[in-house]
Structures are given as structure tokens and as C-alpha cells.
Amino acid sequence: MRYAAIDIGSNAVRLLIADIIETGKEISFKKNTLIRVPLRLGDNAFLDKKISDKKSDELIKTMLAFRNLMDVYMVLSLIHISEPT
């Protein structure tokens, strides 16, 4: 089974794609790929208390690219993680 996790942080957005391997009672994870995009969402957000339109557009493009990669890698399910504000 192949799963993905997306971590949206103040400096970068990451996509982790991993395979879950079940052997009897044991479950292990094998990292397939990890992609990091340094968007620097926090640059404006900490000063202006909001993410700029430019950074929002970059985030949307990144998420669409991640969706395409998950399709190519045939990901079964996704987990989303973001930093608290």
C-alpha cells in the first residue's frame, strides 16, 4: 500500500510518499520519495498576519503538482499536516 503525507510549514512544503509493508504482525514504512519546495510562506505571514497573494498562488501550484505526482506514484491515501498558527 502506498501513502502520502503533505507537510505545509512556514519555510517549505514537503511531500512524502511511502510504502507500508505488512509482514505478519509487523508493519514497516519504506520511503519512496521526498520532495521539498521552499516556498517561505512565513516571510509575509509573520509580518502582515496573512499569506500574500503571490505566495498563495505558489502554494496552489505546488499542491497541484503534488496531486499529479501522487497520481503518477499511485498513492492510495493522503495525510495533510500544517503548523499551528
Residue pairs with C-beta under 8 A, 6 or more apart in sequence:
1 19
1 20
1 76
2 17
2 18
2 19
2 20
2 32
2 73
2 74
2 75
2 76
3 17
3 18
3 19
3 20
3 75
3 76
3 77
3 78
3 79
4 15
4 16
4 17
4 18
4 66
4 70
4 73
4 75
4 77
4 78
4 79
5 15
5 16
5 18
5 78
5 79
5 80
5 81
6 13
6 14
6 15
6 16
6 63
6 66
6 78
6 79
6 80
6 81
7 13
7 14
7 16
7 81
7 82
8 41
8 59
8 80
8 81
8 82
8 83
9 41
9 42
9 82
9 83
10 40
10 41
10 42
10 45
10 46
10 83
11 38
11 39
11 40
11 41
11 42
12 36
12 37
12 38
12 39
12 40
13 36
13 37
13 39
13 41
13 59
13 62
13 63
13 66
14 34
14 35
14 36
14 37
15 33
15 34
15 35
15 66
15 69
15 70
16 31
16 33
16 34
17 31
17 32
17 33
17 34
17 69
17 70
17 73
17 75
18 29
18 30
18 31
18 32
19 29
19 30
19 32
20 27
20 28
20 29
21 27
21 28
21 29
21 30
32 73
33 69
33 73
35 66
35 69
37 62
39 55
39 58
39 59
39 62
40 55
41 51
41 55
41 59
43 55
44 50
44 51
44 52
44 55
45 51
45 55
51 59
70 78
